[in-house]
Amino acid sequence: MEEVSVRELRTCAGQIFDRVEGGQSMAITRGGHPVARLSPIRTTRLSAAALVKRWKDIPLVDADPLRDNIGGLLELNL
């Protein structure tokens, strides 16, 4: 993993983030010691059909009992 100093990160942030966006991970160093890791966020895009399939079997929630339960836990009258 490549190392980048905090100073380099401040002065070349745009270039560094372009590289991270391209898939590269980097260790951020301060005084020569690693203090953080900068890595791309892995996201997967789901199709509409995949989303429908994922959510179709989720049970319905009755809002009134849920609200009463939360209110009781928080000692509120909702």
C-alpha positions as CSV (number, residue, x, y, z in Angstrom):
1,M,0.0,0.0,0.0
2,E,1.3,3.4,-0.9
3,E,2.0,5.9,1.8
4,V,1.0,9.6,1.6
5,S,1.9,12.2,4.2
6,V,-0.7,14.5,5.7
7,R,1.2,17.4,4.0
8,E,1.0,15.7,0.6
9,L,-2.7,15.0,1.2
10,R,-3.3,18.7,1.8
11,T,-1.4,19.9,-1.2
12,C,-2.4,17.2,-3.7
13,A,-5.8,16.2,-2.4
14,G,-7.5,16.2,-5.8
15,Q,-4.9,14.0,-7.4
16,I,-4.9,11.6,-4.5
17,F,-8.7,11.3,-4.4
18,D,-8.6,10.6,-8.2
19,R,-6.3,7.7,-7.5
20,V,-8.5,6.4,-4.7
21,E,-11.5,6.7,-6.8
22,G,-9.7,4.6,-9.4
23,G,-9.4,1.8,-6.8
24,Q,-6.1,2.5,-5.1
25,S,-5.8,2.5,-1.3
26,M,-3.3,4.6,0.6
27,A,-1.9,4.9,4.1
28,I,-1.9,8.4,5.4
29,T,1.2,9.1,7.5
30,R,2.1,11.8,10.1
31,G,5.8,12.1,11.1
32,G,6.5,8.9,9.1
33,H,4.0,6.8,11.0
34,P,0.7,5.5,9.5
35,V,-2.3,7.1,11.2
36,A,-5.1,6.4,8.7
37,R,-6.1,4.5,5.6
38,L,-7.7,6.1,2.6
39,S,-9.5,3.5,0.4
40,P,-12.4,3.5,-2.1
41,I,-15.9,2.8,-1.0
42,R,-17.1,-0.3,-2.7
43,T,-20.7,0.2,-3.9
44,T,-22.8,-2.2,-5.9
45,R,-25.7,-0.9,-7.9
46,L,-28.8,-3.0,-7.9
47,S,-31.3,-3.1,-10.6
48,A,-35.0,-2.3,-9.9
49,A,-35.8,-6.0,-10.2
50,A,-33.2,-6.9,-7.7
51,L,-34.5,-4.3,-5.3
52,V,-38.0,-5.5,-5.6
53,K,-36.9,-9.1,-5.0
54,R,-34.9,-8.1,-1.9
55,W,-37.7,-6.1,-0.3
56,K,-40.8,-8.0,-1.4
57,D,-40.9,-10.4,1.6
58,I,-40.4,-7.7,4.3
59,P,-43.4,-7.8,6.7
60,L,-45.6,-4.8,7.1
61,V,-45.3,-2.9,10.3
62,D,-48.3,-1.6,12.2
63,A,-47.3,2.0,13.1
64,D,-49.6,2.5,16.1
65,P,-48.2,-0.4,18.3
66,L,-44.7,0.5,17.2
67,R,-45.2,4.2,18.2
68,D,-46.7,3.1,21.5
69,N,-43.8,0.8,22.2
70,I,-41.2,3.5,21.4
71,G,-43.1,6.0,23.4
72,G,-43.2,3.7,26.4
73,L,-39.4,3.1,26.1
74,L,-38.8,6.8,25.9
75,E,-41.5,7.6,28.4
76,L,-43.2,9.9,25.9
77,N,-46.8,10.3,24.8
78,L,-46.7,10.2,21.1
